[in-house]
Amino acid sequence: MDPLRVSQLVYLLKDMLEGSELLSDLWVVGEVADATRSRLGHRYFSLRDGDGAIRAVLFRDDMPGAEVPAGERVLAHGRVTLYPQRGELQFVCDFFRPEGVGIEAARLERLRERLEEEGLFEPSRKRALPAYPRRIGVVTSPTGAAIQDVRDVLARRWPLAELVVSPALVQGDQAPASIVAALRTLAGDDALDLALVVRGGGASADLSAFNDESVVRAVFGFPVPVVTGIGHETDTSLADFAADLRAPTPSAAAARATPDAAEVSARFDSLERAMALAARGRIEAAAAHLRNLTAGLRHAAPSPARAAERVESLGARMGGILTARLAAERANLDRTGAQIAALNPATTLARGYAIVERLGRRRRVVRRVKDVKAGNRIAVSVGDGAFWAEVN
């Protein structure tokens, strides 16, 4: 085997450390020493106990604002790596709590912070519950008291809803996978309006299944709103934070997820009365308006006698106007007739005048002496007839 360069050895060790499943997700207990902060905001320190020490770093983006408590023992989570430039082992910390908190509490707190950073608990993403759910899914133990509490509340408050139970283990090591499977089964029901995830009270360890990351993500990703009712009023799980609504108990979850049928009935009765009163008021207002219009029409309409007088007066005026116009037209016609009569040639001839026309292929009126010659035949029209003559 050829010799390795130092850098090759360092990076080989780095890859081996970072590829270890154990060393990449590690909890370490130790006392904080040599704590400093760089100008970039990274926090450097050592973790020690009586027999050993390791250099550690908490980068600025992890737990921003937190100060590493020098001289105190802490539970720290992180991964082991190698700093190539100095060939030093380094513990990259991303979360810590005082040792007295306990490992389970520290693990739970770290998971809560990580899921919160991802937005799983964001209040703005929580969905409103349906006002009148018709099909409700329930994830719980089929033999526990919680399911009976839910049935009793729904029978009393909202018997119209159909209850679909998806059974699950709610305690023990197999409970998280069972709850996730039950939620997955309900998610395939397209008619589902909402889901309840409930469990009766118990010790904190008994409720640990609802703090499991897989359960929290299943609640967060459920296709319809989810209401949780886990344990007693003082118990809070990570599944409660991910749900659309958290109730303190299974009974409270069923109550908050459904309307009260008696209240709904009373509300509908009140609306019916209000609508009847409103309709009656509109009808009465319309009737009054119609009466006012009718009275106004009666007042505005003319009386028959007055209308007859007006018609008669208009007729008399029109008759006078027509008579005067006819008289004027008659007088005009007489003047025109007289003018036409005065221009009539027969009238002129009757006064002793004559019309002389030269005969030929065409008859032409003789107006001047030079219009005729000796030997021309002429026609002479007088008042009572005509005769022929010859010019000589």
matplotlib code that plots the C-alpha trace (Angstrom):
import matplotlib.pyplot as plt

x = [0.0, 1.4, 1.8, -1.0, -0.5, -1.5, -4.5, -5.7, -5.5, -7.3, -10.2, -10.4, -10.8, -13.3, -15.4, -15.3, -16.5, -19.2, -20.4, -21.0, -24.7, -23.8, -21.4, -23.7, -26.6, -25.1, -25.9, -23.0, -22.9, -20.0, -18.9, -18.5, -15.0, -13.1, -16.2, -15.6, -17.6, -16.1, -16.8, -19.1, -21.2, -20.0, -19.6, -16.5, -16.0, -14.8, -16.8, -15.0, -15.3, -12.7, -11.2, -11.4, -12.2, -13.3, -13.4, -16.9, -18.6, -22.2, -22.6, -24.5, -27.6, -28.1, -29.8, -29.2, -28.7, -28.0, -24.9, -23.0, -22.9, -19.2, -18.6, -22.0, -22.7, -24.9, -26.6, -25.5, -26.7, -24.6, -22.2, -18.5, -16.3, -12.6, -11.3, -8.9, -6.7, -5.5, -6.4, -8.5, -11.7, -14.5, -18.1, -20.5, -23.3, -26.7, -28.7, -28.0, -29.8, -28.6, -27.9, -30.6, -33.3, -32.9, -32.2, -35.8, -36.9, -33.9, -34.7, -38.3, -37.3, -34.8, -37.4, -40.0, -37.6, -36.6, -40.2, -41.2, -38.4, -39.8, -43.2, -45.2, -46.6, -47.2, -50.6, -51.3, -51.5, -54.1, -57.4, -60.9, -63.1, -66.2, -69.4, -71.6, -69.4, -71.2, -68.4, -65.9, -62.9, -61.4, -58.0, -57.8, -57.9, -61.2, -61.3, -60.4, -62.6, -61.8, -63.9, -66.9, -66.6, -66.5, -69.6, -71.5, -70.7, -71.6, -74.9, -75.9, -74.5, -74.5, -76.2, -76.2, -72.5, -71.3, -68.4, -65.6, -63.2, -59.7, -58.3, -54.7, -52.4, -52.0, -49.3, -46.0, -43.2, -45.5, -47.9, -46.3, -46.4, -49.9, -51.2, -49.5, -51.1, -54.5, -54.2, -53.1, -56.2, -58.5, -56.7, -58.0, -61.6, -62.5, -65.9, -64.2, -64.8, -62.4, -60.5, -60.1, -56.9, -57.7, -56.4, -57.4, -55.2, -52.1, -48.5, -46.3, -44.5, -47.8, -48.4, -44.9, -46.3, -47.9, -44.5, -43.0, -41.8, -43.7, -47.0, -46.5, -45.8, -48.8, -51.1, -49.5, -50.0, -53.5, -55.8, -58.7, -58.6, -57.5, -58.6, -56.5, -57.7, -54.8, -54.6, -55.7, -56.0, -52.4, -50.9, -49.5, -47.9, -46.1, -49.1, -51.3, -49.0, -49.3, -53.1, -55.5, -57.2, -56.1, -58.6, -57.7, -59.6, -61.3, -64.7, -63.7, -62.3, -65.6, -67.5, -65.2, -65.4, -69.2, -72.0, -74.8, -77.9, -80.2, -78.4, -78.5, -82.2, -82.9, -80.8, -82.8, -86.1, -84.9, -83.8, -87.2, -89.0, -86.8, -87.3, -91.1, -91.1, -88.9, -91.1, -94.2, -92.6, -91.7, -95.2, -96.8, -94.4, -95.2, -98.9, -98.6, -96.5, -99.2, -101.9, -100.0, -99.5, -103.2, -104.2, -101.7, -103.2, -106.7, -105.6, -103.7, -106.4, -108.7, -112.5, -114.7, -116.7, -113.6, -112.2, -115.4, -115.4, -111.8, -112.6, -115.6, -113.6, -110.8, -113.4, -114.9, -111.5, -110.5, -113.8, -113.3, -109.7, -110.9, -113.7, -111.4, -108.8, -111.5, -112.7, -109.2, -108.5, -111.8, -111.0, -107.5, -109.1, -111.5, -108.6, -106.7, -109.8, -110.2, -106.5, -106.8, -110.1, -108.4, -105.6, -108.0, -107.6, -111.4, -112.1, -109.8, -111.4, -114.9, -113.7, -113.2, -109.7, -108.7, -106.0, -104.4, -102.5, -100.7, -101.7, -99.2, -97.6, -97.8, -100.1, -98.1, -99.5, -99.0, -97.5, -96.0, -96.9, -93.7, -94.8, -97.1, -96.7, -99.2, -100.9, -100.6, -103.7, -104.5, -107.1, -108.7, -110.2, -112.7, -115.0, -117.6, -115.6, -113.0, -112.7, -110.1, -108.7, -106.0, -103.4, -103.3]
y = [0.0, 3.4, 5.9, 8.4, 12.1, 13.8, 15.4, 12.1, 10.5, 13.5, 13.4, 9.6, 9.9, 12.7, 10.7, 7.7, 9.8, 11.5, 8.3, 6.7, 6.5, 6.5, 9.5, 11.6, 11.6, 11.7, 12.9, 13.8, 14.7, 17.0, 20.1, 23.3, 24.9, 27.4, 29.0, 31.8, 33.6, 34.5, 37.8, 35.9, 34.6, 31.0, 29.7, 27.6, 25.5, 22.2, 19.4, 17.6, 15.1, 13.6, 11.4, 13.2, 16.3, 17.2, 20.5, 21.7, 24.4, 25.7, 27.6, 30.9, 29.5, 26.9, 28.2, 31.8, 34.1, 31.2, 31.5, 28.3, 28.1, 27.8, 25.6, 23.8, 20.3, 20.0, 17.5, 18.3, 16.9, 16.9, 15.0, 14.2, 15.4, 16.1, 19.6, 19.0, 22.1, 21.0, 17.3, 17.8, 15.9, 18.3, 17.9, 20.0, 20.8, 21.9, 21.8, 21.6, 21.7, 21.5, 18.0, 18.1, 18.3, 14.6, 13.0, 12.3, 15.9, 17.2, 14.9, 16.0, 19.7, 19.4, 17.6, 20.3, 23.1, 21.4, 20.8, 24.3, 25.7, 23.6, 25.3, 22.3, 24.3, 27.5, 29.0, 30.5, 27.1, 25.7, 25.1, 26.0, 23.1, 22.4, 23.9, 20.9, 17.7, 14.7, 12.1, 12.1, 9.8, 8.8, 7.4, 5.7, 2.4, 0.6, -0.7, 2.4, 4.8, 7.6, 6.1, 5.7, 9.3, 10.5, 8.4, 9.7, 13.4, 13.0, 11.2, 14.1, 17.0, 16.0, 12.7, 13.5, 12.7, 9.3, 8.1, 6.1, 4.5, 3.6, 1.5, 2.1, 1.2, 4.4, 3.2, 1.2, 0.9, -0.1, 2.7, 5.4, 3.1, 2.0, 5.6, 6.5, 3.5, 4.4, 8.0, 6.7, 4.5, 7.4, 9.7, 7.4, 8.2, 11.0, 11.7, 12.5, 16.0, 15.9, 13.5, 13.1, 11.7, 10.9, 9.0, 9.0, 10.2, 8.5, 9.1, 11.2, 8.1, 6.6, 9.5, 9.4, 7.9, 11.3, 12.9, 10.7, 12.5, 10.2, 10.8, 14.5, 14.6, 12.3, 14.7, 17.7, 16.2, 14.9, 16.0, 17.3, 19.2, 17.3, 17.8, 16.2, 15.2, 13.5, 12.8, 15.3, 19.1, 19.6, 17.1, 18.6, 16.6, 17.5, 16.1, 18.8, 21.5, 20.0, 19.6, 22.2, 22.4, 21.0, 20.0, 19.0, 15.6, 13.2, 14.5, 18.1, 17.2, 15.7, 18.7, 21.3, 19.4, 19.5, 21.9, 21.5, 20.2, 21.9, 25.2, 24.7, 24.0, 27.0, 29.1, 27.9, 28.6, 32.1, 32.6, 31.3, 33.8, 36.6, 35.8, 35.6, 39.0, 40.5, 39.1, 40.4, 43.8, 43.9, 42.9, 45.5, 48.2, 47.2, 47.4, 50.8, 52.0, 50.6, 52.5, 55.7, 55.2, 54.6, 57.6, 59.7, 58.4, 59.3, 62.8, 63.3, 62.0, 64.7, 64.7, 63.6, 66.9, 69.0, 66.9, 67.3, 71.1, 71.2, 69.0, 71.1, 74.3, 72.9, 71.8, 75.3, 76.9, 74.4, 75.0, 78.8, 78.4, 76.0, 78.4, 81.4, 79.3, 78.1, 81.7, 82.9, 80.0, 80.7, 84.4, 83.4, 81.0, 83.7, 86.0, 83.4, 82.5, 86.2, 86.4, 83.2, 84.5, 87.8, 85.9, 83.6, 84.3, 83.8, 86.7, 88.9, 87.8, 88.6, 92.2, 92.5, 91.3, 88.5, 85.9, 85.6, 82.4, 81.6, 78.3, 75.8, 72.7, 74.2, 77.0, 80.0, 83.0, 86.2, 88.9, 91.2, 92.2, 90.7, 87.3, 87.0, 87.5, 88.0, 84.7, 83.3, 81.8, 82.8, 81.7, 84.5, 83.6, 86.0, 85.9, 83.5, 81.4, 81.5, 82.0, 81.8, 84.5, 85.1, 87.9, 90.0]
z = [0.0, -0.9, 1.9, 2.5, 2.4, 5.7, 4.1, 2.7, 6.1, 7.7, 5.3, 5.5, 9.2, 8.8, 6.4, 8.7, 11.7, 9.8, 8.2, 11.6, 12.5, 16.2, 16.0, 13.8, 16.3, 19.7, 23.2, 25.4, 29.1, 30.2, 32.0, 29.9, 29.9, 27.9, 26.5, 24.0, 21.3, 17.9, 16.1, 13.7, 16.6, 16.8, 20.3, 21.1, 24.2, 25.6, 27.2, 30.0, 32.7, 35.0, 32.4, 29.1, 27.1, 23.5, 21.7, 20.8, 18.7, 18.6, 15.4, 15.4, 13.5, 16.2, 19.3, 18.4, 21.4, 23.8, 26.0, 26.8, 30.6, 31.6, 34.6, 34.3, 33.3, 30.3, 28.1, 24.5, 21.3, 18.1, 15.9, 16.0, 13.1, 12.4, 11.9, 9.0, 9.3, 12.8, 12.7, 15.9, 16.9, 17.3, 18.7, 16.6, 19.0, 17.9, 21.2, 24.9, 28.2, 31.8, 32.9, 35.6, 32.9, 32.1, 28.8, 27.9, 28.5, 26.6, 23.7, 23.7, 23.9, 21.0, 18.8, 19.7, 18.7, 15.4, 14.4, 15.3, 13.1, 10.3, 10.7, 12.0, 14.9, 13.0, 14.1, 10.7, 9.0, 11.4, 9.6, 10.7, 11.8, 9.7, 11.2, 10.7, 10.3, 8.9, 9.1, 11.9, 12.2, 15.6, 16.2, 19.7, 21.5, 20.7, 24.3, 26.2, 28.0, 25.5, 22.7, 24.9, 26.1, 22.5, 21.6, 24.6, 23.7, 20.0, 20.9, 23.1, 21.1, 17.4, 16.6, 12.9, 12.6, 11.5, 13.6, 11.9, 14.4, 13.3, 16.1, 17.4, 20.2, 22.3, 24.7, 24.5, 22.0, 19.1, 19.7, 17.4, 14.3, 15.2, 15.5, 12.2, 10.4, 11.8, 10.6, 7.2, 7.0, 7.8, 5.3, 2.5, 3.4, 1.0, 2.8, 6.1, 7.5, 10.4, 12.7, 16.5, 18.0, 21.6, 24.6, 28.3, 31.1, 32.4, 33.4, 31.2, 30.0, 29.0, 26.7, 25.1, 21.8, 21.0, 21.2, 18.6, 15.5, 13.1, 14.9, 14.9, 11.2, 10.5, 12.4, 10.6, 7.1, 7.6, 4.8, 7.0, 10.3, 13.4, 17.0, 19.7, 23.2, 24.9, 28.6, 31.2, 31.0, 32.2, 29.7, 26.4, 23.7, 20.5, 18.6, 20.3, 18.9, 15.3, 15.5, 14.2, 17.6, 21.0, 23.6, 27.2, 27.2, 24.8, 25.8, 25.3, 21.9, 20.8, 22.2, 20.5, 17.2, 16.9, 17.3, 19.9, 18.1, 20.6, 20.0, 16.3, 16.4, 18.5, 16.1, 13.2, 15.0, 15.7, 12.1, 10.9, 13.1, 12.0, 8.4, 8.9, 10.6, 7.9, 5.2, 6.9, 7.3, 3.6, 2.6, 4.8, 3.6, 0.0, 0.6, 2.2, -0.8, -3.1, -1.2, -1.5, -5.2, -5.7, -3.7, -5.7, -9.0, -7.9, -7.0, -10.2, -12.6, -14.2, -13.6, -16.6, -16.5, -16.6, -19.3, -21.4, -20.9, -22.1, -25.1, -26.0, -25.6, -27.8, -30.4, -30.5, -30.9, -33.6, -35.4, -35.4, -36.6, -39.4, -40.5, -40.7, -42.6, -45.1, -45.6, -46.3, -48.7, -50.5, -50.9, -52.2, -54.6, -55.9, -56.5, -58.3, -60.5, -61.4, -62.4, -64.5, -66.1, -67.0, -68.7, -70.6, -74.4, -74.9, -72.6, -74.7, -77.9, -76.5, -76.1, -80.0, -80.4, -82.8, -83.1, -86.6, -87.5, -90.7, -92.1, -93.4, -92.3, -88.9, -87.6, -86.4, -84.6, -86.6, -84.4, -87.0, -90.6, -91.9, -90.6, -93.7, -97.4, -100.2, -101.0, -97.5, -96.1, -92.6, -89.9, -87.9, -84.5, -83.0, -80.0, -81.4, -83.8, -86.6, -90.4, -93.1, -95.3, -97.9, -97.8, -101.0]

ax = plt.figure().add_subplot(projection="3d")
ax.plot(x, y, z, "-o")
ax.set_aspect("equal")
plt.show()
